Structure formats: C-alpha cells, structure tokens
Amino acid sequence: MSVSKTDSKAQATLAHSAISDNFSVKLICRNCRNPVPNIVEDFSAGDYVCGDCGLVLGDRIIDTRSEWRTFADSEGDDPSRVGDAGNPFLDEDQLDTIITRTGDNGSNLSRTLNRVQGQSKSQQREHILLEAYKTISTLCDSYAIPKTIKDIAKQLFKKVADERLCKGRNNDATVAVCIFLACRQGHAPRTFKEICALTRVSLKEVTRTLKVIKGKLDTETGMTSSNDLIERFCSNLKLDYETRRIARILSENARNLGDTTGKSPLSVAGACIYMATQLIGRERSPKDISTISGISELTIKCIYKILYNSRKALLTPDILKHGHGISEANLNISQT
C-alpha cells in the first residue's frame, strides 16, 4: 500500500465526520467519503491512514495499549501501563529498582543482589515506615477512625522518624502516641485508656513516649475537653439529642463556675451525662456510663455529688426552657 503524505497543515487536521449514535464517533476519509471507511493505524509511525486512498488522517497517535503481553482472564488490553501511585508519606520520588529473588535461570545471583539491596539503609527505613503505616491503618480501622486522622497519624510518625526522636524506644508506643495526638488534632479525641486498649501498650510507656515527642516535636498537640467526649459517649449510650444538649450545657456551666477545676475531662463528661439522664427521668445508671466510658462508678458518683451541690447555678434557663419533664426535682442524690 502506497501512502501519499499531505502537507503539514493537512496532517495536523484530523479529517472526520462525527456520526452521533449513542455518543460514538466514526472516522471517515474526507477524500473517499466512504460510509464504511477502511481506516488503518500505522503503529510504527503513529498515523491513521485511509486504506483505500492512502491519505494520512492523523499523525502522532498515542498507542494506549499495553507494551507487554497480558494473560488476564478478562478480555481486552491490560489497562495497567505504569507502577503504583506515589506514596506521599515516603521519601523522594520512589523510583527505585527492585531486584527480584528469581529470574536468572536458577543461579543465586538474583537472590544475592536482593539480599544486598534489602540491607541498604534506604530500604530498611522504607520498610520501617511501611510497617508503621500498615499498623496505624489497621488500628484506626478497628476503632472506625476517619481517614483524615489516619493520615495525620502517619505524618506525625514520619516527623518522629525523620528527627529520630524515639530512637531505641518501642515502635508500638510511638504508633500509639501518634494516633493519640492525631485524634486530638482531628477533634475526635480518644482517652489514654482507649489508646492503650487499642494498641496493647502500657499506660506508662505511652505517657513516657508522649512526653518525649511533645517536648521535641514542634506540632500542635491540642487539648481534650469534656464536650468532645460527651458527644461520643452519648452516641454509644444511644441517648437522644435533648440529653446530649443538656449534658453539653452542664459541662460548659461547670467549667465556667470552676467546680470541676483539676478534674479529668473524662470524669466530668461521665458525671454530666449521668446528671442529664437524671433530669429527663434517669434513663442510664452509673454502671451503664462506666461500661461505655471506662470510668469507675465511684468516680462518676463523686463528680455528680459536686455537680448536685451546685445545681442551682448549673440549671440555667437554657436547660429547662424546653420542658418535657425536665426538672430539678428529678435529681436524686440518695442513689449515689
């Protein structure tokens, strides 16, 4: 087949007629005007050529097919033409060449080269980071922690690894602290007890590692308030919106009055929830709240007594304005 080249202007213009049929486009040679065109793709030159008259209809056509043979079960070309997407939590451009352990016709050369490559510092560091990221993702998924917080935890771990803040320390403790700080920064705080239960790291080890990271890492650690915990505890207790509203207002009022100064936000949250359930008819007991929050019943009762003694100042009109049986008379101190 002889191919007659047109001028550069004609080559740059793709002669075609668009026939709309369910959003399909059909190429037609502008010379032949054959309704059943014979369009040939010249793979070596990257041209679309009319098979009848030889007119070049388009040049520099990109071949979208795979450069290799594919043995996939499904029909069609293999859509995979590149490697994995870049990982923003790893160093550099991740364009390393990986030497496989097989492929040299049975000799031990590939295995030896693979072992030497694995002993390089860059490969060891990347392996440590990948293992830590995998652990963070697995732990966060088990507690239904959002992806944004998982990414914050990975960034914190990379900072700690880059600055070698926890060299020689337990890697699991570093992961636990990174998740703890990420939850604070993501406005979804978790308590020390929850983090220890999640990561199976002792409280002593977590607090010790936290002091090291907070003292040397220039990052916002955030603070945990009782209001941040109330929403989650109420959700786990399946309490309605009105109870949550009252518990949040009680927490704010107690903080403004200074009655709970020096008390753990976890304990204050549990006591405010208990007082809110008292106001609406005592739907939850201290034991129920203790099971969900991890606070002892005795602690809940002690903080509740403090709130009960200040009930005149705590029960502001914005708590009682909606009615629905909410009254100071519903509060009971004898059961505690």
C-alpha positions as CSV (number, residue, x, y, z in Angstrom):
1,M,0.0,0.0,0.0
2,S,1.4,3.4,-1.0
3,V,1.0,6.2,1.4
4,S,0.8,9.7,0.0
5,K,1.8,12.4,2.5
6,T,-0.2,15.6,2.6
7,D,1.2,18.9,3.6
8,S,1.8,19.7,7.3
9,K,-1.4,21.6,7.6
10,A,-3.4,18.7,6.3
11,Q,-1.5,16.4,8.7
12,A,-2.4,18.5,11.7
13,T,-6.1,18.4,10.8
14,L,-8.0,15.2,11.5
15,A,-10.5,14.8,8.7
16,H,-13.5,13.1,10.1
17,S,-17.2,13.2,10.3
18,A,-18.9,12.8,13.6
19,I,-21.9,10.5,13.4
20,S,-23.8,10.7,16.7
21,D,-25.0,7.3,17.7
22,N,-25.1,6.7,21.5
23,F,-22.1,9.2,21.9
24,S,-20.0,7.2,19.3
25,V,-17.6,9.0,16.8
26,K,-16.8,7.5,13.5
27,L,-13.8,8.5,11.4
28,I,-14.4,9.0,7.6
29,C,-11.8,9.8,5.0
30,R,-12.5,13.3,3.5
31,N,-11.4,12.1,0.0
32,C,-13.2,8.8,-0.3
33,R,-16.3,9.7,1.7
34,N,-16.9,6.0,2.1
35,P,-19.7,5.4,4.6
36,V,-17.8,2.2,5.6
37,P,-14.3,3.6,5.9
38,N,-11.2,1.4,5.8
39,I,-9.0,3.2,8.4
40,V,-5.6,1.6,9.1
41,E,-3.5,2.5,12.1
42,D,0.2,2.5,11.3
43,F,1.7,1.5,14.7
44,S,5.3,2.2,13.8
45,A,4.7,5.8,12.6
46,G,1.8,6.6,14.9
47,D,-0.5,7.5,11.9
48,Y,-4.1,7.0,11.0
49,V,-4.2,6.2,7.2
50,C,-7.0,5.6,4.8
51,G,-6.6,2.0,3.5
52,D,-8.3,2.9,0.1
53,C,-6.5,6.1,-1.0
54,G,-3.6,6.3,1.4
55,L,-4.4,9.7,2.8
56,V,-2.9,10.4,6.3
57,L,-5.8,11.3,8.5
58,G,-3.9,11.9,11.7
59,D,-0.3,11.7,13.0
60,R,1.4,11.2,16.3
61,I,-1.4,9.0,17.6
62,I,-0.7,7.7,21.1
63,D,-0.8,3.9,21.5
64,T,-2.9,3.3,24.6
65,R,-2.3,-0.5,24.6
66,S,0.0,-2.3,26.9
67,E,3.6,-2.7,26.0
68,W,3.6,-6.3,27.1
69,R,1.5,-9.5,26.7
70,T,-1.2,-10.0,29.2
71,F,-2.6,-13.3,30.4
72,A,-5.6,-11.9,32.3
73,D,-8.8,-13.9,32.4
74,S,-10.9,-11.0,31.2
75,E,-10.8,-10.0,27.5
76,G,-9.3,-6.8,26.2
77,D,-6.0,-4.9,26.7
78,D,-4.3,-4.7,30.1
79,P,-5.1,-1.1,31.3
80,S,-2.0,-1.1,33.6
81,R,0.7,0.9,32.0
82,V,2.5,2.4,35.0
83,G,3.5,1.4,38.5
84,D,1.8,2.2,41.8
85,A,0.8,5.7,42.7
86,G,3.4,7.7,44.7
87,N,3.1,7.5,48.5
88,P,3.3,11.0,50.0
89,F,4.5,9.5,53.3
90,L,7.7,8.0,51.9
91,D,10.9,9.8,50.9
92,E,12.0,11.0,47.5
93,D,10.3,10.0,44.2
94,Q,10.1,6.3,44.9
95,L,11.6,5.4,41.5
96,D,13.8,2.6,43.0
97,T,14.5,-0.5,41.0
98,I,13.5,-3.7,42.9
99,I,15.6,-6.8,42.3
100,T,13.6,-9.9,42.4
101,R,14.9,-13.1,44.0
102,T,14.2,-15.3,40.9
103,G,14.6,-14.9,37.2
104,D,18.3,-15.7,36.5
105,N,17.7,-19.3,35.3
106,G,18.3,-20.9,38.7
107,S,21.5,-19.2,39.7
108,N,21.9,-17.5,43.1
109,L,22.9,-14.1,41.6
110,S,19.4,-12.5,41.9
111,R,18.9,-13.8,45.4
112,T,22.3,-12.4,46.5
113,L,21.6,-9.0,44.9
114,N,18.1,-8.9,46.5
115,R,19.6,-9.6,49.9
116,V,22.3,-6.8,49.5
117,Q,19.6,-4.4,48.3
118,G,17.5,-5.2,51.4
119,Q,20.4,-4.4,53.7
120,S,20.8,-0.8,52.4
121,K,19.7,1.9,54.8
122,S,17.2,3.4,52.5
123,Q,15.4,0.1,52.0
124,Q,15.4,-0.6,55.8
125,R,14.0,2.9,56.5
126,E,11.3,2.5,53.9
127,H,10.4,-0.9,55.3
128,I,10.1,0.5,58.8
129,L,7.8,3.3,57.6
130,L,5.6,1.0,55.6
131,E,5.2,-1.4,58.5
132,A,4.3,1.5,60.8
133,Y,1.7,2.9,58.3
134,K,0.2,-0.5,57.9
135,T,-0.1,-0.8,61.7
136,I,-1.7,2.7,62.0
137,S,-4.3,1.9,59.3
138,T,-5.2,-1.4,60.9
139,L,-5.6,0.0,64.4
140,C,-7.6,3.1,63.2
141,D,-9.9,0.9,61.1
142,S,-10.7,-1.2,64.2
143,Y,-11.9,1.9,66.0
144,A,-13.6,3.4,62.9
145,I,-11.3,6.4,63.0
146,P,-11.6,8.6,59.8
147,K,-9.0,8.5,57.1
148,T,-8.1,12.2,57.7
149,I,-7.0,11.3,61.2
150,K,-5.1,8.2,59.9
151,D,-3.2,10.5,57.5
152,I,-2.3,12.9,60.4
153,A,-1.0,10.0,62.4
154,K,1.2,8.9,59.5
155,Q,2.6,12.4,59.1
156,L,3.4,12.6,62.8
157,F,5.1,9.2,62.7
158,K,7.2,10.3,59.7
159,K,8.2,13.5,61.6
160,V,9.3,11.5,64.5
161,A,11.2,9.1,62.3
162,D,12.9,11.9,60.4
163,E,14.1,13.7,63.6
164,R,14.9,10.4,65.3
165,L,13.1,11.4,68.4
166,C,12.2,7.9,69.6
167,K,15.4,6.1,68.6
168,G,15.8,3.0,70.7
169,R,12.2,3.1,72.0
170,N,9.3,0.8,71.5
171,N,7.9,1.4,68.0
172,D,4.4,0.3,69.1
173,A,4.5,3.1,71.8
174,T,5.4,5.7,69.1
175,V,2.5,4.5,66.9
176,A,0.1,4.8,69.9
177,V,1.2,8.3,70.7
178,C,0.9,9.4,67.0
179,I,-2.7,8.0,66.9
180,F,-3.4,9.8,70.2
181,L,-2.1,13.2,69.0
182,A,-3.8,12.7,65.6
183,C,-7.2,12.2,67.3
184,R,-6.7,15.4,69.3
185,Q,-5.8,17.4,66.2
186,G,-8.7,15.9,64.3
187,H,-11.1,17.0,67.0
188,A,-12.0,13.4,67.8
189,P,-10.0,12.7,70.9
190,R,-9.5,9.3,72.5
191,T,-8.6,8.7,76.1
192,F,-5.4,7.1,77.3
193,K,-7.3,4.0,78.3
194,E,-8.8,3.7,74.8
195,I,-5.4,4.1,73.1
196,C,-3.8,1.6,75.5
197,A,-6.6,-0.9,74.9
198,L,-6.3,-0.3,71.1
199,T,-2.6,-0.7,70.8
200,R,-1.9,-3.0,73.7
201,V,0.8,-0.7,75.0
202,S,1.1,0.1,78.7
203,L,-0.1,3.4,80.0
204,K,3.4,4.1,81.5
205,E,5.1,3.5,78.1
206,V,2.6,5.7,76.3
207,T,2.9,8.7,78.7
208,R,6.7,8.4,78.7
209,T,6.8,8.5,74.9
210,L,4.3,11.3,74.7
211,K,6.5,13.5,76.9
212,V,9.5,12.9,74.6
213,I,7.5,13.7,71.5
214,K,5.7,16.7,72.9
215,G,9.0,18.1,74.3
216,K,10.9,17.9,71.0
217,L,8.3,17.8,68.2
218,D,7.1,21.2,67.0
219,T,3.4,20.3,66.5
220,E,0.1,21.2,67.9
221,T,-1.0,18.6,70.4
222,G,-4.4,20.1,71.2
223,M,-6.4,19.6,74.4
224,T,-9.3,17.3,75.3
225,S,-12.4,18.8,76.7
226,S,-15.4,17.1,78.3
227,N,-17.7,18.3,75.5
228,D,-15.6,16.4,72.9
229,L,-16.1,13.2,74.9
230,I,-19.8,13.8,75.7
231,E,-21.0,13.5,72.1
232,R,-19.3,10.1,71.5
233,F,-20.3,8.7,74.9
234,C,-23.9,9.7,74.4
235,S,-23.9,8.2,70.9
236,N,-22.6,4.9,72.3
237,L,-25.3,5.1,75.1
238,K,-27.9,5.7,72.3
239,L,-29.2,8.9,74.1
240,D,-31.4,11.4,72.2
241,Y,-30.5,14.9,71.1
242,E,-32.1,16.6,74.1
243,T,-30.0,14.6,76.6
244,R,-26.8,15.4,74.7
245,R,-27.8,19.1,74.7
246,I,-28.3,19.2,78.4
247,A,-25.0,17.3,79.1
248,R,-23.1,19.7,77.0
249,I,-24.6,22.8,78.7
250,L,-23.9,21.2,82.1
251,S,-20.3,20.7,81.2
252,E,-19.9,24.3,80.0
253,N,-21.6,25.7,83.1
254,A,-19.5,23.5,85.4
255,R,-16.3,24.7,83.7
256,N,-17.3,28.4,84.0
257,L,-18.2,28.0,87.7
258,G,-14.8,26.3,88.3
259,D,-16.5,23.4,90.2
260,T,-14.6,20.8,88.2
261,T,-11.2,22.5,88.1
262,G,-8.5,19.9,88.2
263,K,-10.8,17.1,87.4
264,S,-10.3,14.8,84.4
265,P,-12.5,15.7,81.4
266,L,-13.3,12.0,81.2
267,S,-14.8,12.0,84.7
268,V,-16.6,15.3,84.1
269,A,-18.2,14.0,80.9
270,G,-19.5,10.9,82.6
271,A,-20.9,12.9,85.6
272,C,-22.6,15.4,83.3
273,I,-24.2,12.6,81.2
274,Y,-25.4,11.0,84.4
275,M,-26.9,14.3,85.6
276,A,-28.6,14.9,82.3
277,T,-30.2,11.4,82.3
278,Q,-31.4,12.2,85.9
279,L,-33.1,15.4,84.7
280,I,-35.0,13.6,81.9
281,G,-36.1,10.7,84.1
282,R,-32.9,8.6,84.9
283,E,-32.6,6.5,81.8
284,R,-29.0,5.4,82.4
285,S,-27.3,4.2,85.6
286,P,-23.7,4.9,86.6
287,K,-22.9,1.3,85.7
288,D,-24.1,1.9,82.1
289,I,-22.0,5.0,81.8
290,S,-19.0,3.3,83.4
291,T,-19.1,0.5,80.9
292,I,-19.1,2.9,77.9
293,S,-16.6,5.5,79.2
294,G,-14.2,3.3,81.2
295,I,-14.7,5.5,84.3
296,S,-15.3,3.8,87.6
297,E,-18.8,4.1,89.1
298,L,-17.3,5.7,92.2
299,T,-15.7,8.4,90.2
300,I,-18.9,9.2,88.4
301,K,-20.8,9.4,91.7
302,C,-18.2,11.7,93.3
303,I,-18.2,14.2,90.5
304,Y,-22.0,14.0,90.4
305,K,-22.2,15.0,94.0
306,I,-20.1,18.1,93.3
307,L,-22.5,19.0,90.4
308,Y,-25.5,18.3,92.6
309,N,-24.3,20.7,95.3
310,S,-24.0,23.4,92.6
311,R,-27.3,22.5,90.9
312,K,-28.8,26.0,91.5
313,A,-26.2,27.6,89.4
314,L,-25.8,24.8,86.9
315,L,-29.5,24.5,85.9
316,T,-29.7,27.7,83.8
317,P,-32.9,28.6,81.9
318,D,-31.5,27.3,78.6
319,I,-31.6,23.8,80.1
320,L,-35.2,23.9,81.4
321,K,-36.7,26.0,78.7
322,H,-37.9,23.1,76.5
323,G,-39.8,21.4,79.3
324,H,-40.5,17.7,78.5
325,G,-40.5,16.8,82.2
326,I,-37.1,18.3,82.8
327,S,-37.0,19.5,86.4
328,E,-34.6,19.9,89.3
329,A,-37.0,17.6,91.3
330,N,-35.8,14.7,89.1
331,L,-32.3,14.9,90.6
332,N,-31.6,12.2,93.2
333,I,-28.6,12.1,95.4
334,S,-29.7,9.1,97.6
335,Q,-28.9,6.5,94.9
336,T,-25.3,7.7,94.7
